[in-house]
Amino acid sequence: MRIALMTNNYKPIVGGVPISIERLARGLEELGHEVTIFAPTYKERQHMAADRCTDTESGDMGMDRRTDTETGDVTADRHMDPERNIFRYSTCLNHFIGGIVLPNPFDLRIEREFREHPYDIIHVHHPMLIGRTAVYLSRKYHIPLVFTYHTRYEQYVAAYTKGLLKMEHIMPLYLRGFLRHCSFVFAPTEGMREYLTDTCRVWPEKVGVLPTGIEKSNFDTDYGTDRKIRRQYGAEHIPFLLTVSRMAGEKNVSFLLESLALVKEKYGKPFRMLMVGDGPDREALQRQSLKLGLGDFVTFTGAVANEEIAPYFRAADAFLFASKTETQGIVVLEAFAGATPVIAVKASGVEDLVDDGVNGILTREDREEYAAAVTGFLREFCAESDRMGIYMGSYVSAQGVDRQEELCTASAFSDMSDTASSDMADTASGERPAKQCGETMPRRLSCRELSRNAYQKGTLYREEAVALKAVHYYNSVIAENAMQKKRNIRLLLTG
């Protein structure tokens, strides 16, 4: 099957949508399908393209060099792109909202690619800009179109405009119009599925749950690497907390810092909090941290490459998260894969993953309540360490291999992949595991049990299983479109 994945942003930008697309593409390719990602050109990649254009004697394939006469941007044709499965189309602005680019969905080379290389299905990841291009190409070349709803755009706009611009009513109206052109719509969680059916009025039979897959490396345990990270940040024998997030307003990191200042007072003992990620507000957040007296407790690392992030989750004792704009918190699942319980603010997307008291803790967006939850976890964590006679952080990390053998059996994996022919809401939204845990476990579990349950839930979201489900949906959409064409032909003949 030839699949076109179309997006307004992708690598080198680090974010949930690029990660989701990359993992889906990799999973589909491992299943033998041919995938092309249509993504905008970034300044860093333009420099790479320009360098490769001048290298004609190195043995590398040369690029067809194209320079935009108005912007001076250098772009390259798809078949010469150093990334074998990525078609880089041009951009209008290199710096747009939040540090991302403003893509140019009217790049004529996109349609030329569709003329020269027919696709079986288009999977678009944004309803605007490249989303409109996807609709045009779908109608012109009679290719089924599916869409993944990744982002609560109205919440992002509110965060960037400080609440001055409200789109609570405008965005659902726009989505309703856009989704009429889509044969099928994916929601990353059950909560987002309900939003699409209830608020955006999408027919329930046209919506399925397709979460972001978690890489195999996230489940691998390297005790030595985990210990090295704890030692690097002075957390070998003190609680080690972590958040991984874009340092931007919509991620609510400021709330985390304010809550940690209260944790410092309530807990009264040393702990280490690692803030991993970069973004437009990083410097302001660092200043806020110092102002709150957290200089000895909180460390900002900047961005960490996605392929290097898994050991950080495994090394942490708890993952803290306060974002309210998630359709699906990918980092929450990555924390689960590292056997790390999550302490999060109740919000859409996150509530579908974190089972309160089973694999993590959920609170309201209240500093006192959140700080009390973190403080309670730290005290219980250290009490368990004292009872066991070892530091729990080291113990949990060291037991990762045993948990992997116990939980990642063929049956655990097949629970997700075998449901490809049915509605995936039960497993993908986490409802079934939550009910199972709720029937047999008390509401308040030990930190060790929270860790075990977090890991078990993470196994339901393996990358390969998600790709299998995507293929099932693609095949269903293609078959339905083929049947519709036959019905149309019969109508024309009989009319």
WOTA-V581071 format. One record per residue. N is the residue number from 1. RES is the residue in one letter. PSI is psi as a letter, one per 30 degrees, with the letter a starting at -180 (999 if undefined). OMEGA is omega as a letter, one per 20 degrees, with the letter a starting at -180 (NA if undefined). D_FIRST is the distance of its C-alpha to the first C-alpha in Angstrom with 1 decimal. Layout:
BEGIN
{{N/RES/PSI/OMEGA/D_FIRST} {N/RES/PSI/OMEGA/D_FIRST}}
END
This chain:
BEGIN
{{1/M/k/r/0.0} {2/R/k/a/3.8} {3/I/k/r/6.2} {4/A/j/r/10.0} {5/L/k/a/12.6} {6/M/k/a/16.0} {7/T/l/r/19.3} {8/N/f/r/23.0} {9/N/k/a/23.8} {10/Y/a/r/22.5} {11/K/k/j/24.0} {12/P/g/r/26.9} {13/I/k/r/27.7} {14/V/k/a/28.1} {15/G/l/a/27.2} {16/G/e/a/25.4} {17/V/e/r/22.6} {18/P/e/r/21.8} {19/I/e/a/21.9} {20/S/e/a/19.7} {21/I/e/a/16.9} {22/E/e/a/17.4} {23/R/e/r/17.3} {24/L/e/r/14.2} {25/A/e/a/12.4} {26/R/e/r/14.0} {27/G/e/r/13.3} {28/L/e/r/9.5} {29/E/e/r/9.9} {30/E/f/r/12.4} {31/L/f/r/10.1} {32/G/g/a/8.2} {33/H/l/a/5.2} {34/E/j/a/6.1} {35/V/k/r/8.3} {36/T/k/r/11.2} {37/I/k/r/14.1} {38/F/j/a/16.5} {39/A/l/a/19.9} {40/P/l/r/23.5} {41/T/k/r/25.7} {42/Y/l/a/28.5} {43/K/e/a/31.9} {44/E/e/a/31.4} {45/R/f/r/28.3} {46/Q/e/r/30.2} {47/H/e/r/32.9} {48/M/e/a/30.6} {49/A/e/a/29.1} {50/A/e/r/32.7} {51/D/e/a/33.7} {52/R/f/r/31.0} {53/C/e/a/31.8} {54/T/f/a/35.3} {55/D/i/a/34.4} {56/T/f/a/34.1} {57/E/g/a/35.9} {58/S/f/a/34.3} {59/G/f/r/31.6} {60/D/l/r/28.8} {61/M/k/r/26.7} {62/G/l/r/28.4} {63/M/k/r/27.1} {64/D/j/a/27.5} {65/R/k/r/30.1} {66/R/k/r/30.3} {67/T/k/r/33.1} {68/D/k/a/33.4} {69/T/f/a/36.9} {70/E/e/a/37.7} {71/T/f/a/36.5} {72/G/g/a/36.5} {73/D/k/r/33.2} {74/V/k/r/31.3} {75/T/l/a/27.6} {76/A/k/r/25.2} {77/D/l/a/22.4} {78/R/e/a/18.9} {79/H/f/r/18.7} {80/M/g/a/22.0} {81/D/k/r/21.4} {82/P/f/r/22.6} {83/E/j/a/19.8} {84/R/f/a/16.9} {85/N/g/a/14.1} {86/I/k/r/16.5} {87/F/j/a/17.5} {88/R/j/r/21.1} {89/Y/l/a/22.6} {90/S/l/r/26.3} {91/T/l/r/28.6} {92/C/e/r/31.8} {93/L/k/r/33.6} {94/N/f/a/33.4} {95/H/j/a/35.3} {96/F/a/a/34.7} {97/I/k/r/35.2} {98/G/g/r/35.3} {99/G/f/r/34.5} {100/I/l/a/31.0} {101/V/l/r/30.3} {102/L/j/a/30.2} {103/P/l/r/27.0} {104/N/j/a/27.0} {105/P/f/a/24.2} {106/F/g/r/25.8} {107/D/j/a/24.9} {108/L/f/a/24.3} {109/R/f/r/22.0} {110/I/e/a/19.3} {111/E/e/r/19.2} {112/R/e/r/19.6} {113/E/e/a/16.4} {114/F/e/r/14.6} {115/R/e/a/16.7} {116/E/f/a/15.9} {117/H/j/a/12.2} {118/P/k/a/10.4} {119/Y/l/r/7.9} {120/D/f/a/6.2} {121/I/k/r/8.2} {122/I/k/r/11.1} {123/H/j/a/12.6} {124/V/k/a/16.2} {125/H/g/r/18.8} {126/H/k/a/22.0} {127/P/f/a/23.6} {128/M/l/r/25.7} {129/L/c/a/25.5} {130/I/f/r/21.8} {131/G/e/r/21.3} {132/R/e/r/23.2} {133/T/e/r/21.2} {134/A/e/r/17.9} {135/V/e/r/19.8} {136/Y/e/a/21.0} {137/L/e/r/17.6} {138/S/e/a/16.1} {139/R/e/a/19.2} {140/K/e/a/19.6} {141/Y/g/r/16.2} {142/H/h/r/15.5} {143/I/k/r/12.4} {144/P/k/a/12.6} {145/L/k/r/14.2} {146/V/l/a/14.7} {147/F/k/r/17.4} {148/T/k/r/18.9} {149/Y/j/a/22.7} {150/H/e/a/23.8} {151/T/k/r/27.2} {152/R/i/a/30.5} {153/Y/e/a/31.3} {154/E/e/r/34.7} {155/Q/e/r/35.8} {156/Y/e/r/34.7} {157/V/e/r/36.7} {158/A/e/a/39.7} {159/A/e/a/39.6} {160/Y/f/a/39.6} {161/T/g/a/42.2} {162/K/h/r/44.4} {163/G/g/a/44.1} {164/L/e/a/45.4} {165/L/j/a/42.3} {166/K/k/a/41.1} {167/M/g/a/37.8} {168/E/e/a/37.8} {169/H/f/a/38.0} {170/I/e/a/36.3} {171/M/e/r/33.0} {172/P/e/r/32.3} {173/L/e/r/33.2} {174/Y/e/a/30.8} {175/L/e/r/27.9} {176/R/e/r/28.8} {177/G/e/a/28.4} {178/F/e/a/25.1} {179/L/f/r/23.5} {180/R/f/a/24.4} {181/H/f/a/21.6} {182/C/k/r/18.9} {183/S/f/a/17.3} {184/F/l/a/17.3} {185/V/k/r/19.1} {186/F/k/r/19.0} {187/A/k/a/22.3} {188/P/f/r/22.8} {189/T/l/r/25.8} {190/E/e/r/27.7} {191/G/e/r/30.3} {192/M/f/r/27.9} {193/R/e/r/26.5} {194/E/e/r/30.1} {195/Y/e/a/30.7} {196/L/e/a/27.8} {197/T/e/a/29.1} {198/D/e/a/32.8} {199/T/e/a/33.3} {200/C/f/r/30.4} {201/R/h/r/30.6} {202/V/k/r/26.9} {203/W/k/a/26.6} {204/P/e/a/26.2} {205/E/f/r/23.6} {206/K/g/a/21.4} {207/V/k/r/21.7} {208/G/l/r/20.3} {209/V/k/r/21.3} {210/L/j/a/18.8} {211/P/l/r/21.0} {212/T/k/a/20.5} {213/G/l/r/19.9} {214/I/k/a/22.8} {215/E/l/r/22.5} {216/K/e/a/23.9} {217/S/f/r/26.6} {218/N/f/a/28.1} {219/F/f/r/29.0} {220/D/k/a/30.6} {221/T/k/r/34.4} {222/D/j/a/36.5} {223/Y/e/a/39.9} {224/G/e/r/41.4} {225/T/e/r/39.1} {226/D/e/a/39.9} {227/R/e/r/43.6} {228/K/e/r/43.4} {229/I/e/r/42.0} {230/R/e/r/44.7} {231/R/e/a/47.3} {232/Q/e/a/46.1} {233/Y/g/r/46.7} {234/G/h/a/49.9} {235/A/h/a/48.5} {236/E/e/a/49.1} {237/H/g/r/51.7} {238/I/l/r/51.1} {239/P/k/a/48.3} {240/F/j/a/45.2} {241/L/l/a/43.3} {242/L/k/r/40.1} {243/T/k/r/38.1} {244/V/j/a/35.0} {245/S/l/r/34.6} {246/R/k/r/34.5} {247/M/i/a/38.2} {248/A/l/a/38.2} {249/G/e/a/40.1} {250/E/f/a/37.3} {251/K/f/r/36.9} {252/N/h/a/40.6} {253/V/e/r/41.6} {254/S/e/r/45.1} {255/F/e/r/45.5} {256/L/e/a/44.7} {257/L/e/r/47.3} {258/E/e/r/49.9} {259/S/e/a/49.2} {260/L/e/r/49.5} {261/A/e/r/52.9} {262/L/e/r/54.0} {263/V/e/r/52.5} {264/K/e/r/54.6} {265/E/e/a/57.7} {266/K/e/a/57.0} {267/Y/e/r/55.7} {268/G/g/r/58.4} {269/K/l/a/56.8} {270/P/k/r/54.6} {271/F/l/r/50.8} {272/R/k/r/48.1} {273/M/k/a/45.3} {274/L/k/r/42.5} {275/M/j/a/40.9} {276/V/k/r/37.6} {277/G/l/r/35.9} {278/D/l/r/36.8} {279/G/l/a/37.1} {280/P/f/a/39.6} {281/D/g/a/42.1} {282/R/e/a/42.3} {283/E/e/r/45.8} {284/A/e/r/47.1} {285/L/e/r/46.0} {286/Q/e/r/47.6} {287/R/e/r/50.8} {288/Q/e/r/50.6} {289/S/e/r/50.2} {290/L/e/a/53.4} {291/K/e/a/55.2} {292/L/g/r/54.5} {293/G/g/a/56.0} {294/L/g/a/52.7} {295/G/e/a/53.0} {296/D/f/a/53.6} {297/F/e/a/51.0} {298/V/k/r/47.9} {299/T/k/r/46.0} {300/F/k/a/43.4} {301/T/f/a/41.1} {302/G/a/a/38.9} {303/A/k/r/35.2} {304/V/k/a/33.8} {305/A/k/a/30.5} {306/N/e/a/27.8} {307/E/f/a/27.5} {308/E/g/a/31.3} {309/I/f/a/31.7} {310/A/e/a/31.2} {311/P/f/r/34.8} {312/Y/e/r/36.4} {313/F/e/a/35.1} {314/R/e/a/36.3} {315/A/f/a/39.6} {316/A/l/r/40.4} {317/D/f/r/42.5} {318/A/k/r/41.1} {319/F/k/a/38.6} {320/L/k/a/40.1} {321/F/k/a/38.1} {322/A/g/a/39.5} {323/S/k/r/36.7} {324/K/g/a/36.7} {325/T/g/a/33.7} {326/E/k/r/30.8} {327/T/e/r/28.0} {328/Q/k/r/27.2} {329/G/j/a/29.3} {330/I/e/a/26.9} {331/V/f/r/30.0} {332/V/e/r/31.5} {333/L/e/r/28.7} {334/E/e/r/29.1} {335/A/e/r/32.8} {336/F/e/r/32.2} {337/A/f/r/30.2} {338/G/g/a/33.4} {339/A/h/a/35.6} {340/T/j/r/37.2} {341/P/l/a/38.5} {342/V/k/r/38.0} {343/I/j/a/40.8} {344/A/l/r/39.5} {345/V/k/r/40.6} {346/K/k/r/39.5} {347/A/l/r/36.9} {348/S/k/a/33.6} {349/G/e/a/30.7} {350/V/e/a/33.1} {351/E/f/r/34.8} {352/D/f/a/31.6} {353/L/e/a/31.5} {354/V/j/r/35.1} {355/D/j/a/37.2} {356/D/k/r/40.7} {357/G/f/a/42.9} {358/V/e/r/40.2} {359/N/g/r/37.9} {360/G/a/a/39.5} {361/I/k/r/42.0} {362/L/k/r/41.5} {363/T/l/r/44.3} {364/R/l/r/45.1} {365/E/i/a/45.1} {366/D/k/a/48.7} {367/R/e/a/49.8} {368/E/e/a/52.5} {369/E/e/a/50.2} {370/Y/e/r/47.4} {371/A/e/r/50.0} {372/A/e/r/51.6} {373/A/e/r/48.3} {374/V/e/a/47.6} {375/T/e/r/51.3} {376/G/e/r/51.3} {377/F/e/a/48.2} {378/L/e/a/49.9} {379/R/e/r/53.1} {380/E/e/a/51.5} {381/F/e/a/49.3} {382/C/e/r/52.4} {383/A/e/r/54.4} {384/E/e/r/51.9} {385/S/e/a/52.0} {386/D/e/a/55.8} {387/R/e/a/55.7} {388/M/f/r/53.5} {389/G/g/r/55.6} {390/I/l/r/52.6} {391/Y/k/a/50.6} {392/M/e/a/47.7} {393/G/e/r/45.3} {394/S/e/a/45.6} {395/Y/e/a/45.5} {396/V/e/r/42.3} {397/S/e/a/40.5} {398/A/f/a/42.0} {399/Q/g/a/40.9} {400/G/e/a/37.2} {401/V/e/r/36.5} {402/D/e/a/38.3} {403/R/e/a/36.4} {404/Q/e/r/33.0} {405/E/e/a/34.0} {406/E/e/a/35.3} {407/L/f/a/32.5} {408/C/h/r/29.3} {409/T/l/r/29.5} {410/A/e/a/26.7} {411/S/e/r/27.9} {412/A/e/r/27.9} {413/F/e/a/24.2} {414/S/f/r/23.3} {415/D/e/a/25.1} {416/M/e/a/22.2} {417/S/e/a/19.2} {418/D/f/a/20.7} {419/T/g/a/21.0} {420/A/f/a/17.3} {421/S/g/r/18.2} {422/S/l/r/21.1} {423/D/k/a/22.3} {424/M/g/a/22.0} {425/A/e/a/25.0} {426/D/e/a/27.4} {427/T/e/a/25.9} {428/A/e/a/24.2} {429/S/f/a/27.3} {430/G/g/a/29.6} {431/E/e/a/31.7} {432/R/e/r/31.7} {433/P/e/a/32.7} {434/A/e/a/35.3} {435/K/e/r/36.9} {436/Q/e/a/37.1} {437/C/e/a/38.7} {438/G/f/a/41.0} {439/E/f/a/42.3} {440/T/f/a/43.4} {441/M/k/r/44.2} {442/P/l/a/46.8} {443/R/e/a/45.9} {444/R/j/a/47.2} {445/L/l/r/46.0} {446/S/l/r/47.0} {447/C/e/r/45.2} {448/R/e/r/44.1} {449/E/e/r/42.6} {450/L/e/r/40.9} {451/S/e/a/39.3} {452/R/e/a/38.2} {453/N/e/r/36.7} {454/A/e/a/34.8} {455/Y/e/a/33.2} {456/Q/e/r/32.3} {457/K/e/r/30.7} {458/G/e/a/28.6} {459/T/f/a/27.1} {460/L/f/a/25.4} {461/Y/g/a/23.1} {462/R/k/a/21.6} {463/E/e/a/18.5} {464/E/e/a/16.5} {465/A/e/r/17.5} {466/V/e/r/16.5} {467/A/e/r/12.9} {468/L/e/r/12.9} {469/K/e/r/14.4} {470/A/e/r/12.0} {471/V/e/r/9.1} {472/H/e/r/11.8} {473/Y/e/r/12.7} {474/Y/e/a/9.4} {475/N/e/r/9.3} {476/S/e/a/13.0} {477/V/e/r/12.8} {478/I/e/r/10.5} {479/A/e/r/12.9} {480/E/e/r/15.9} {481/N/e/r/15.2} {482/A/e/r/14.9} {483/M/e/r/18.1} {484/Q/e/r/19.8} {485/K/e/r/19.3} {486/K/e/r/20.9} {487/R/e/r/23.7} {488/N/e/r/24.3} {489/I/e/r/24.6} {490/R/e/r/27.1} {491/L/e/r/29.0} {492/L/e/a/29.3} {493/L/e/a/30.5} {494/T/f/r/33.0} {495/G/999/NA/34.1}}
END
